[in-house]
Amino acid sequence: MKKQIIYTLVAVGLTLTSCEDFLKENPTGSLTTSSNVSSPEIARAFVDGVYSNLTTWNNGGGGWGGNNASLLEYLTGKADGNSQTEAFKFYNLEYDARAFYIDNWWSGMYSGIARANLAIQKIGEITTLPAATKTNMIAEAKTLRALYYFQLVRMFGDVPKITTLISELGDVQTPRSPVKEIYDEIIIPDLLEAEKSTLPWRDTDGRISKGAIKSILADVYLTYAGFPVRGGNQAYAESAKRSKEVLDNGSYTLFPEYTDMILPANRNQKEFILQVQHEKDIRNNGMTPVTLPTLRGIAQYSDEYGGLTPRKEFVESYEKGDKRVEEKQFYYTFYKGHPSDYPLGDPRRDRLDLGGYYIYKFFDKQAIDNDAKANINYTIYRLADVMLLYAEASNRAEGGPNAQARKALNDIRARAKLAPVTATSVDAFEQAVWAERYFELAFESKIWFDMIRTRKVRNDVTKRWDDFVGHTTIYGKTFTEKQLLLPIPKREIDNNRNLTQNPGF
């Protein structure tokens, strides 16, 4: 029996001249597999529908203060959260196939893939669009499809390969395809095709740009070079090639100050390459209340969740003198008590010591002090990330760090007020880059994936690099091979008789 799968999309503002326009929802009804794509506006709506699943990066959860972004931090053993978030299940390594974060990521990514497949097919059928416009729209959809699959294979390993519209009930019983096959037949080809488009190098409205495509490719190839694929020197070289193009193009520049990254006016500007879009009166950034100290009364928010907090051992493992751990750079330990919680004359209105470290990267001062509507974006890629991708990939590809690799690493360290790295051996330089990724990109959904692809973990106490399998976290829990993959959600196993579960679950 034929089943028509209907995807309800929303067309965003047709002028599309700002982040706010990009998020405005002007429903056009239901766009289905049988919809006739007869205008540029409808074609644009199909593509914009694919972007909606980027919110999976920092949305959802389940428990009080839960957020999908927190999953990738809890797993590292370098983060904590209130008990309702079920953080304890992850840092105690007690999670199973019923964990709500795991299901959210799986369903969010496959929903995005379904929207991408729909957009690619329908736009491919249109005959009235200029060729370049059509090519660029398909490039956007394929880049997002590649990004969604990239998340899936890093989390779950082998996954079902779906690149066309599902129109038969039997199609949902798709078995898992090997990780390398997903890379070789979907992720890399989609990005290589998108790379040929004429999209601009940066897009200040938050859409896919040439810079975003190159950045994702750099990340994909570096991951492909490592575990589990072990793609080798050629993959390192391909990664270095893409990240170098981003660096050399000059469209992106580091912010002078870390606090520039939490100013709403700087969304999609300078250092930012690809972000999840937020607008205070349309879709707030939920990471702001999630990362507040639990019910301490410093914010206008009715809920201060304490859903994601850094471990002190991690924060205190930064190098001495690192600007990033100075007060209100990447972390904070005190703030003023909010007038709604502390009466006039209470000294805590001026300063309230919080008793620990909290993440400042999602601190929207206007929202916290006044309106509880976080207006900052959530970053998926920024220039510092790509600089470190280049430093690592080129070092491996060339058998040692070149001058540009050393500069990339040391420019990031210079912003942190740290001395330059002088290591010249492949291994010593690589470990310096790995460490910088931990400290610079902390709590940006990067550390866990670095652990998985390198099979190494920086020990916050010894400050040495442990093998992933056998590493004991600050919680006294030891990683085994089971932790290299997340379980396939039980709901998916129940619905698809051809799915097999990952080992240990």
C-alpha positions in Angstrom: 0.0 0.0 0.0 1.3 3.4 -1.0 1.7 5.9 1.7 2.1 9.6 0.9 4.5 11.1 3.5 3.5 14.7 4.2 6.0 17.2 5.5 4.5 20.4 6.9 7.0 23.2 6.3 6.9 26.9 6.9 8.0 29.6 4.5 10.1 32.2 6.2 9.9 35.9 5.3 10.3 36.2 1.5 12.5 39.2 1.6 15.0 37.3 3.8 17.1 40.3 4.7 17.9 39.6 8.3 18.1 37.0 11.0 14.6 38.1 12.2 13.2 37.7 8.7 14.8 34.2 8.4 12.9 33.1 11.5 9.5 34.7 10.9 6.9 32.0 10.2 4.4 32.7 7.5 2.6 29.4 6.9 1.9 28.5 3.4 0.0 25.3 4.2 1.4 21.8 3.6 4.1 21.2 1.1 4.0 17.5 0.1 5.6 15.1 -2.3 3.0 16.0 -4.8 3.2 19.8 -4.4 4.1 21.6 -7.6 7.1 23.8 -7.2 6.1 26.6 -9.5 7.8 29.7 -8.0 11.0 30.8 -6.4 9.2 31.5 -3.2 7.9 27.9 -2.9 11.4 26.5 -3.8 12.9 28.7 -1.1 10.3 27.4 1.4 11.4 23.8 0.7 15.0 24.7 1.4 14.3 26.8 4.5 12.4 23.9 5.9 15.6 21.9 6.0 17.2 24.5 8.3 14.5 24.0 11.0 16.3 20.9 12.3 19.4 22.8 13.2 17.5 23.7 16.4 18.2 20.1 17.5 21.7 21.2 18.4 20.4 23.3 21.3 16.8 22.5 21.8 14.7 19.9 23.5 15.7 17.7 26.3 13.1 16.1 28.5 13.8 16.7 32.2 13.7 20.1 33.9 16.6 22.0 32.5 17.3 19.4 29.8 18.8 20.4 26.5 20.1 18.3 23.6 23.4 20.1 23.7 24.0 18.9 27.2 24.2 15.3 26.1 27.6 15.8 24.4 29.0 17.5 27.5 27.7 15.0 30.1 29.3 12.2 28.2 32.8 13.7 28.5 32.8 13.6 32.3 33.7 17.3 32.3 30.1 18.6 33.0 27.3 18.2 35.5 23.6 19.1 35.7 20.7 19.0 38.0 19.2 15.6 38.7 16.0 16.2 36.6 18.2 16.5 33.5 19.4 12.9 34.1 23.0 14.1 33.7 23.9 11.5 36.3 22.9 8.7 33.9 25.6 9.8 31.5 28.5 10.7 33.7 27.9 7.5 35.7 27.7 5.7 32.3 24.3 4.2 33.2 22.4 5.5 30.2 20.4 3.1 27.9 18.4 3.1 24.7 15.5 4.9 26.4 17.4 8.1 27.2 15.4 11.0 25.9 18.4 13.0 24.6 19.5 10.1 22.4 16.0 9.7 20.9 15.8 13.5 20.3 19.1 13.6 18.3 18.2 10.5 16.2 14.7 11.8 15.3 15.9 15.4 14.9 18.6 14.4 12.4 16.4 12.0 10.4 13.6 14.6 10.3 16.2 17.0 8.8 17.3 14.4 6.3 13.7 13.8 5.2 13.2 17.5 4.7 16.5 17.7 2.7 15.5 14.8 0.5 12.2 16.4 -0.2 13.8 19.8 -1.1 16.4 18.2 -3.3 13.8 16.2 -5.3 11.3 19.0 -5.6 13.7 21.7 -6.5 15.3 19.4 -9.0 12.0 19.2 -10.8 11.6 22.9 -11.3 12.2 24.3 -14.7 11.7 28.0 -14.2 14.5 28.8 -11.8 17.8 30.2 -13.1 20.4 27.4 -13.2 22.7 29.1 -10.6 19.8 29.7 -8.2 18.7 26.1 -8.5 22.2 24.8 -8.0 22.7 27.0 -4.9 19.4 25.9 -3.3 20.3 22.3 -3.8 23.7 23.0 -2.4 22.2 24.3 0.8 20.0 21.3 1.2 22.8 18.8 0.5 25.1 20.6 2.9 22.5 20.3 5.7 21.8 16.7 4.8 25.6 15.9 5.0 25.8 17.8 8.4 22.8 15.8 9.8 24.4 12.5 8.7 27.7 13.6 10.1 26.1 14.0 13.5 24.5 10.6 13.2 27.5 8.5 12.3 29.6 10.1 15.0 27.0 9.4 17.6 25.6 6.0 16.5 28.0 4.5 14.0 26.3 2.5 11.2 22.9 4.1 10.4 20.2 3.6 7.8 21.0 5.3 4.5 18.0 7.2 3.2 18.6 9.6 0.3 15.2 9.6 -1.4 11.6 10.2 -0.3 10.0 7.4 1.6 6.7 6.6 -0.2 6.3 2.9 0.6 5.6 1.6 4.1 8.3 -1.1 3.5 10.9 1.7 3.0 10.9 2.5 6.7 12.4 -1.0 7.5 15.8 0.2 6.3 18.9 -1.7 7.8 22.0 0.1 8.9 24.8 0.9 6.4 28.5 1.0 7.5 29.9 4.3 8.6 32.4 4.4 5.8 29.7 3.9 3.3 27.7 6.8 4.7 30.8 9.0 4.4 31.7 7.8 0.9 28.2 7.8 -0.6 26.4 10.7 1.1 28.4 13.0 3.4 31.5 13.7 1.3 29.7 13.6 -2.2 27.0 16.0 -0.9 29.6 18.5 0.4 31.8 18.2 -2.7 28.9 19.0 -4.9 27.9 21.9 -2.7 31.4 23.1 -2.8 31.0 23.8 -6.5 28.1 26.2 -6.0 28.3 30.0 -6.2 27.1 30.6 -2.7 28.7 33.6 -1.0 31.7 33.0 1.3 29.6 34.2 4.3 25.9 34.7 4.8 24.9 37.2 7.6 21.3 35.9 7.5 22.5 32.5 8.9 22.2 30.3 5.8 24.7 28.0 4.4 27.7 29.7 2.8 30.8 28.6 1.0 32.7 29.2 4.2 30.3 26.9 6.1 30.7 24.2 3.4 34.5 24.3 3.5 34.4 24.3 7.4 32.2 21.2 7.5 34.3 19.5 4.9 37.5 20.2 7.0 35.8 18.7 10.0 34.5 15.7 8.1 37.9 14.9 6.5 39.7 15.2 9.8 37.2 12.9 11.4 37.4 10.5 8.5 41.2 10.4 8.9 40.8 9.3 12.5 38.7 6.6 14.2 36.8 4.6 13.2 37.4 5.0 9.4 41.2 5.6 9.6 41.2 7.4 6.3 44.9 8.3 6.6 47.1 10.9 5.2 45.0 11.8 2.2 42.1 12.6 4.4 44.3 14.9 6.6 45.4 16.6 3.4 41.9 17.2 2.2 40.9 18.6 5.6 43.9 20.9 5.6 43.1 22.1 2.1 39.5 23.1 3.1 40.4 24.8 6.4 43.3 26.7 4.7 40.9 28.1 2.1 38.7 29.4 4.9 41.7 31.0 6.6 43.1 32.4 3.4 39.8 33.8 2.2 39.7 36.4 4.9 35.9 36.5 5.2 36.1 35.6 8.9 38.2 37.2 11.7 38.6 36.4 15.4 36.7 38.6 17.8 39.1 40.8 19.8 37.3 39.9 23.0 35.6 36.7 24.1 32.6 38.7 25.4 32.0 39.9 21.8 30.6 36.4 21.1 27.7 36.9 23.5 26.5 40.2 22.0 23.3 39.8 20.0 24.5 42.4 17.5 27.4 40.1 16.5 25.2 37.2 15.4 26.5 35.7 12.1 29.4 38.3 12.1 33.2 38.1 12.1 34.2 34.8 13.8 30.9 33.0 13.3 30.6 30.7 10.3 27.5 28.7 11.0 25.0 29.2 13.9 21.6 28.1 14.9 19.5 31.2 14.5 17.6 32.8 17.4 15.4 36.0 17.7 14.1 37.1 21.0 10.5 37.6 20.0 10.3 34.5 17.8 12.6 31.7 19.1 14.8 32.3 22.1 18.1 30.5 22.8 17.2 28.0 25.5 20.9 27.5 26.5 20.8 30.8 28.5 18.4 29.6 31.3 19.8 26.1 31.1 23.3 27.2 32.1 22.2 29.5 34.9 23.0 28.5 38.5 20.1 26.6 39.9 17.5 28.9 41.5 20.0 31.4 42.8 17.9 34.5 41.9 20.2 36.3 39.5 17.9 36.4 36.5 14.6 37.6 35.2 13.9 34.0 34.2 11.3 32.2 36.3 13.4 29.0 35.9 17.2 29.0 36.5 17.9 25.4 35.7 21.5 24.6 36.5 21.0 22.1 33.6 24.6 22.3 32.4 27.5 23.3 34.6 31.3 22.8 34.2 33.3 20.6 36.5 35.7 22.6 38.6 38.5 20.1 37.8 38.1 20.9 34.1 38.1 24.7 34.6 41.0 24.6 36.9 43.0 22.5 34.4 43.5 25.5 32.1 47.0 26.9 32.0 47.9 29.5 34.6 47.2 33.0 33.3 44.7 31.8 30.6 42.4 34.7 30.0 39.5 32.4 29.2 39.2 31.4 32.9 39.2 35.0 34.2 35.9 36.1 35.6 33.2 36.5 33.0 35.2 35.4 30.0 34.2 31.7 29.4 33.1 31.2 33.0 31.8 33.1 36.0 31.5 32.7 39.8 29.4 35.6 40.9 26.7 38.0 39.7 24.4 40.5 41.1 21.2 39.3 42.8 18.1 40.1 40.8 15.8 42.8 42.3 12.8 40.4 42.1 14.6 38.0 44.5 16.6 40.3 46.8 15.0 43.4 48.5 16.4 46.8 48.4 19.4 47.2 50.7 20.4 43.5 50.5 24.1 43.4 49.7 23.6 40.4 47.4 21.9 42.8 45.0 25.4 44.1 44.2 27.3 40.8 44.4 26.1 37.2 44.9 28.8 34.6 45.2 27.6 31.4 43.4 29.9 28.9 45.0 31.3 27.4 41.8 31.9 27.9 38.1 29.2 28.5 35.6 29.3 28.8 31.8 29.4 32.4 30.5 29.3 31.5 26.8 25.5 31.6 26.7 25.1 34.6 29.0 22.7 37.1 27.4 22.8 40.0 29.8 19.7 41.7 28.5 17.7 38.5 28.8 19.1 37.7 32.3 18.6 41.2 33.7 15.4 42.3 32.0 13.2 40.2 29.7 14.1 36.5 29.8 14.3 36.3 26.0 17.8 35.2 25.0 18.7 36.8 21.7 22.1 35.2 21.0 22.7 32.4 18.5 24.1 28.9 19.2 27.4 28.3 17.3 28.0 25.2 15.3 31.2 26.5 13.6 33.4 29.5 14.2 36.8 30.5 12.9 38.8 29.4 16.0 37.5 25.9 15.4 38.6 25.9 11.8 42.0 27.4 12.7 42.6 24.4 15.0 41.3 22.0 12.4 43.9 23.3 10.0 46.7 23.2 12.6 45.9 19.5 13.3 45.3 18.3 9.8 48.3 20.0 8.1 50.6 18.8 10.9 49.7 15.2 10.2 49.5 15.7 6.4 53.0 17.3 6.2 54.7 15.4 8.9 55.1 18.4 11.2 53.7 21.9 11.8 54.2 24.5 9.1 54.4 28.2 9.7 50.7 28.8 9.1 49.7 25.9 11.4 51.9 27.3 14.2 50.4 30.8 13.6 46.8 29.5 13.7 47.4 27.8 17.0 49.3 30.6 18.5 46.9 33.3 17.4 44.3 31.6 19.5 46.7 31.3 22.4 47.6 35.0 22.0 44.0 36.0 22.5 44.1 34.0 25.7 47.2 35.8 26.8 49.3 32.7 26.6 52.8 32.1 25.3 53.2 30.5 21.9 53.7 26.8 21.5 57.1 26.0 20.2 56.8 22.2 19.7 58.0 21.0 16.3 57.4 17.3 16.5 54.3 15.9 15.0 53.0 14.3 18.2 53.8 17.2 20.6 52.3 19.7 18.3 49.2 17.6 17.8 48.6 17.3 21.5 49.0 21.0 21.9 46.3 21.5 19.3 44.0 18.9 21.0 44.4 20.7 24.3 43.6 24.0 22.7 40.5 22.6 21.2 39.4 21.5 24.7 39.9 24.9 26.2 38.8 27.1 23.4 35.8 25.1 22.3 34.6 23.9 25.7 30.9 23.4 26.0 30.4 23.9 22.2 29.6 20.2 21.5 33.2 19.5 20.3 35.1 17.7 23.0 33.2 14.4 22.9 33.6 14.1 19.1 37.4 14.8 19.5 37.6 12.0 22.1 35.9 9.6 19.8 38.0 10.3 16.7 41.3 10.5 18.5 40.6 7.8 21.1 42.4 10.0 23.5 41.1 11.9 26.6 42.9 14.7 28.4 43.0 13.9 32.1 42.1 17.0 34.0 44.0 15.9 37.1 47.2 14.6 35.6 47.0 16.8 32.5 48.2 13.9 30.4 46.6 12.1 27.5 44.9 8.8 28.4 43.6 6.2 26.0 39.9 6.6 25.7 39.2 3.0 26.6 40.4 2.7 30.1 40.2 6.4 31.0 38.7 7.0 34.4 36.7 10.2 34.7 36.5 12.6 37.6 33.4 10.7 38.6 35.4 7.5 39.1 33.8 5.9 36.0 35.9 4.1 33.4 35.3 4.3 29.6 35.0 1.0 27.8 34.5 0.2 24.1 30.8 0.4 24.8 31.0 4.2 25.2 32.4 4.7 21.7 28.8 4.6 20.3 25.5 5.7 21.7 22.6 3.1 21.7 20.1 3.1 18.9 16.9 4.5 20.4 14.6 1.7 21.6 11.7 3.3 19.8 13.5 2.9 16.5 14.5 -0.7 17.3 10.8 -1.4 18.1 9.6 0.2 14.8 12.3 -1.1 12.4 12.8 -4.9 12.6 15.9 -4.5 10.5 17.8 -2.3 13.0 20.4 -4.0 15.2 21.5 -2.5 18.5 25.1 -1.3 19.3 27.3 -3.6 21.4 26.6 -3.4 25.1 23.1 -2.0 24.9 
